[in-house]
Amino acid sequence: MTGTSLDGLDAALVHVEGKGMEMRPTYVGMVSMSLGDLAEVLAEMAGGKTHKPIEFMRAARRLGELYAQAVSKVCKQYLPEGKELDFAVCHGQTIWHAPEDEIGKLSWQLFDPWPIVRKCKTTVCYDLRQADLIAGGEGAPITPAADWFLYGKLGLRKHVINQGGICNISTIPSGRDANEVMNGITGGDKGPSNLLIDGVISRLMGLGYDKDGAVARSGKATDWLWDQLKQDAFNLKVEGKTTLGREDFDAAFFDQLMGMWPREMNDADKVATATEAVAHVVVNSVIESDQSENATNEEIEVILGGGGAKNSYLVERIKSIADIEGGGRYRVKTSDELGIPADAREAMGFAVLGAMSRDGISPTLEKVTGAKKPGLAGAWVYP
């Protein structure tokens, strides 16, 4: 998996027992790799900068080669002796997401699977969004169904928050039957996460990200930026949208933001205020979901995954805001506390989506993406 934040490639090795709705995935191990100078190229492409066709082809091949290295490395380190890899499931890099294009719903995940097929001699599943898009869905978010297999528990309502570049939520309702629960899962993108924090700190201090929230912790946070997002001062029109992407938080967005900061804020205050806005995005998405579905559970579990869950200051602010605004009914945990490293959650989710496709289960959900009977997803290529 490589996400919108372009902060690296994560490969997780997953052991799946059982089939269909009875499958249960277990984390085995993971490796993370830098994208190197490819990150800059992909960021340019995702930002709409003009490139020659050959440059897109080169980027796809280079990305496929990097995925192949990651698959080979994670298997070498963690695949049990005597076992073989059944298949690899790969997201590719979203270059452009256009769910409201004039000719239909479109999304482009740049990727070349053949380096993996060749190097690792294994089957590869990729291009998992197109079946949903052609069925009238937005093609995203794509992991909520997988979250049931990773975190679901009958009788307990859960919110799974992925804090990658974008903050997205999967809400797993309480219920007594797995199929009933699966059909009741909702989800969507709710606002910026790492894209906002990283974009601010890179422009102010030249840093790629705020490691463990150290800069934010040294500043004074306010609700100023959260208020701007609520008022849609940047014309994002987040309300009612299912999907967001890097194209929503482009150079024009940050140019506008850099010219709006209150004069009394120093750089650390601005990073802290951006982090506070992300914490509010998370908590607000949870509360809105519970209000819309009239959830009355005395205890609701909120699970934080993705790179943002490694930012201890951000996690602290989410817990504090959730406790105040949620009346004490939210139990906020990181994915790590449940046996799935936060960095591995999305990569594991794609392993599950591939297993679902293999077992004849649609990986996307109508209530999440809006697709009408999306059917099976994923293109499969073989050695």
C-alpha positions, 0 to 999 in steps of 0.5 A, spaced: 500 500 500 502 507 498 497 512 500 495 519 498 501 522 503 506 518 499 510 517 505 512 510 503 510 503 501 507 498 507 507 491 505 504 486 510 504 479 510 497 476 512 495 469 514 487 468 512 484 462 515 477 460 513 473 462 507 467 467 505 464 471 511 468 466 516 475 468 514 479 471 519 486 474 518 492 474 522 498 479 522 504 476 521 509 481 519 510 487 515 516 492 512 516 499 510 520 502 504 521 509 502 519 511 495 525 515 494 525 520 489 519 516 486 515 520 491 516 527 488 514 524 481 508 521 483 506 527 487 507 531 481 503 527 477 497 527 482 498 534 483 496 535 475 503 537 473 504 535 465 508 529 464 509 525 457 506 518 456 513 515 457 514 518 464 507 515 466 510 508 464 516 509 467 513 511 474 508 505 473 514 500 472 518 503 477 513 503 482 511 495 480 519 494 481 518 497 488 512 493 490 516 487 488 522 488 492 517 489 498 513 483 497 520 479 496 523 482 503 516 481 507 516 474 505 524 473 506 523 476 513 516 473 515 514 467 511 514 461 515 518 455 513 515 451 508 509 455 506 508 459 499 505 466 498 498 465 495 497 471 492 499 479 493 494 484 493 496 491 491 493 498 491 498 502 486 498 510 487 492 514 486 494 519 480 487 522 480 480 521 483 474 523 479 468 520 481 464 526 478 467 526 471 462 528 465 463 521 462 462 517 469 466 516 475 473 515 474 479 513 478 486 512 476 491 507 480 498 508 477 501 501 477 505 495 473 503 488 477 508 485 472 515 486 476 511 482 482 509 476 478 516 476 475 520 477 481 516 473 486 513 468 481 506 469 484 499 471 482 497 479 483 490 482 484 490 490 483 486 495 480 480 494 485 476 500 484 474 499 477 468 495 478 465 499 483 466 505 479 463 502 473 457 500 477 455 508 479 459 508 486 465 513 488 470 507 488 472 509 495 473 508 501 474 501 499 477 498 506 470 498 510 468 491 508 475 489 510 475 492 517 469 487 519 474 482 518 480 485 521 476 488 527 469 487 527 465 484 533 458 482 534 454 486 539 459 492 539 459 498 535 466 500 532 468 506 528 475 505 525 479 511 523 484 511 518 489 517 518 493 517 512 493 523 508 485 523 508 481 522 515 476 516 513 471 512 517 468 505 517 463 505 522 461 497 524 454 497 527 453 492 533 448 486 531 448 479 532 449 476 524 455 477 520 451 478 514 447 483 517 453 487 520 456 487 513 450 490 510 450 495 515 457 498 515 458 505 513 464 509 511 467 515 507 472 521 507 471 526 512 477 531 511 484 532 511 489 528 516 496 527 515 496 531 508 494 538 512 499 537 518 505 535 513 503 540 508 503 546 514 510 543 517 513 542 510 511 550 508 513 553 515 519 549 517 521 544 511 520 538 515 517 532 511 512 531 517 511 532 525 515 526 528 511 524 534 507 531 534 513 534 537 513 541 534 505 541 535 506 539 542 511 545 543 506 550 540 499 553 543 493 550 539 487 553 537 480 552 534 481 557 528 483 552 523 477 547 525 473 553 524 475 555 517 474 548 515 467 548 518 465 554 514 468 551 508 473 557 507 477 553 502 471 551 498 472 544 499 465 542 500 466 536 504 459 535 506 456 530 503 462 528 499 464 520 500 471 521 497 477 526 498 484 526 495 490 530 494 487 534 489 483 537 494 489 539 498 493 542 493 498 548 492 492 553 491 489 550 498 496 551 502 497 558 498 491 560 501 492 557 508 499 560 508 496 567 507 490 567 512 494 565 519 492 570 524 499 574 525 499 572 533 501 565 531 508 563 531 510 556 527 509 551 532 502 554 534 500 553 527 502 546 527 499 545 533 492 548 530 493 544 524 493 538 529 488 540 533 483 541 526 485 534 524 483 531 531 476 535 531 475 532 524 476 525 527 471 526 533 466 530 529 466 524 524 464 519 529 459 523 533 456 525 526 455 517 524 452 516 531 447 521 531 445 519 524 444 512 526 441 514 533 446 509 536 445 509 543 450 504 545 453 505 552 460 504 550 462 505 543 470 503 541 474 508 536 480 505 533 485 509 530 490 506 524 494 509 519 500 513 520 496 519 524 496 514 530 503 514 530 503 521 532 502 521 540 500 528 541 494 527 535 492 521 539 492 525 546 488 530 543 483 525 539 482 522 546 481 528 550 476 531 545 472 525 544 471 524 552 469 531 552 464 531 546 462 524 547 460 524 554 465 519 556 462 513 552 467 513 547 473 508 548 479 510 544 484 505 542 490 505 537 490 499 532 496 497 535 493 495 542 488 490 538 494 486 535 494 490 528 500 495 527 497 502 525 502 502 519 499 495 517 492 496 517 491 499 510 496 494 507 492 488 511 485 491 509 488 490 501 490 483 503 483 481 505 480 485 499 483 480 495 481 474 499 474 477 499 475 477 491 478 470 491 472 467 495 466 471 491 465 476 495 464 484 493 469 488 496 465 494 496 459 496 499 453 500 497 452 504 503 459 506 503 460 508 495 453 508 492 455 503 487 449 498 485 451 491 485 458 492 484 460 485 484 467 482 484 473 487 484 480 486 482 484 484 476 488 478 477 494 476 473 498 470 473 505 467 473 
